[in-house]
Amino acid sequence: MEMKGNCKYNLLTPTSMGVRITPVNRQPMHTSDTFRMQATSAESNVLSISASLGLSTKVLTTFVKDSPVARFIKDDLRSRNIAYEGRDVPQGGPWGYRHQFNIADSGYGPRGPRVHNDRAGEVGRTLAIGDFDVDRLFGEEGVQIMHLSGLIAALSPESREFCLQLVRVAKKHGTRISFDLNYRASFWKDREKELAAAFHEIAATSDVLIGNEEDFQLSLGIAGPEAGGKDLVGGMKGFQEMIGRAAEKYPDVRVFATTLRQVVSANEHMWGAIMRAEGTWHVVEPRSIAVFDRIGGGDGFTGGLLYGILRNWTPEKWVQFGWASGAMVATMEQDYGLPADEEQVWSIYEGNARVKR
């Protein structure tokens, strides 16, 4: 896929930053009194793969003015080599704006993970096109790929309009668009007509479209795999047929991709991926991976896939590197990947877990 040249940023995304708190030692939330806190968002997690491997990345977001949580988030983004841009919004008192809290129990063995999102008063809901000099960003500085998530597009009516306008500006300046559908039923409640139209417009202008069977069905109205077509080990025909239907509806999309996951236990998953690039299928057959924390694996896959595209590798390597990046994230405490180098990711794909001295 040809990329726009002479760009300051390889990868850029709009996002609503927050924090994630997780009980230590994979204990249940309701029995714990000690927690680990990290800065997070699905979209910044995607950028983390490219940022860690030396590419230029940036998030467009918004912060709560004078908030210690905002300071924590800014420091974390800098530590991950992710630039940020966004206004500081006055809190408006104790009952005003704040950054979202994501409370996650990673699960263990037969006890499945549980995630609780506390997004009341989320400052990211105020994102607006007027907060950013988009002609400077996309026209003068340049962006190769803008990644969008359905989480931000559906966060609020303001963020939905923000994403639509960003897509229009980015396309005008020749930036490629990546869209991870990320359907959430709670976000869509009583807003189905409004969000279906927005997701359709974004998908129709995207170059890369990512989602699982639920995402394609519920956000874009694409019929999912037939009964029996979800047997990950036995075959992927149902998933391929679903993506084929999506390709007919969105003929300008160059790349369709989805991860495939079958949960054996909280500690072991069957993990696979399929991708259709320029009409050609590329498959990573599901195989067993060890799981420390499953949250963020899909974002890791997307991050690795986009890194391969930005590096101008062959399409087969895009999905392989994406698969391995997602598998890497599943081994880590945080919900994003920080690969030391490309070799570390490729070793995961090759199944080589031998010590490197």
Secondary structure, DSSP 8 states (H G I E B T S, - for coil): ----SS-SEEEEEE---EEEEEEGGG--GGG---EEEEEE-HHHHHHHHHHHTT--EEEE--EETT-HHHHHHHHHHHHTTEEEE--EE---STTS-B-EEEEEE--BTTB--EEEEE-TTBGGGG--GGGS-HIIIIIII-EEEEEEEHHHHTT-HHHHHHHHHHHHHHHHTT-EEEEE----HHHHTT-HHHHHHHHHHHHHT-SEEE--HHHHHHHH------TTTT-TTT--HHHHHHHHHHHHH-TT--EEEEEEEEEEETTEEEEEEEEEETTEEEEEEEEEEE-S--TTHHHHHHHHHHHHHHTT--HHHHHHHHHHHHHHHTTSSSSS---SSHHHHHHHHHT------
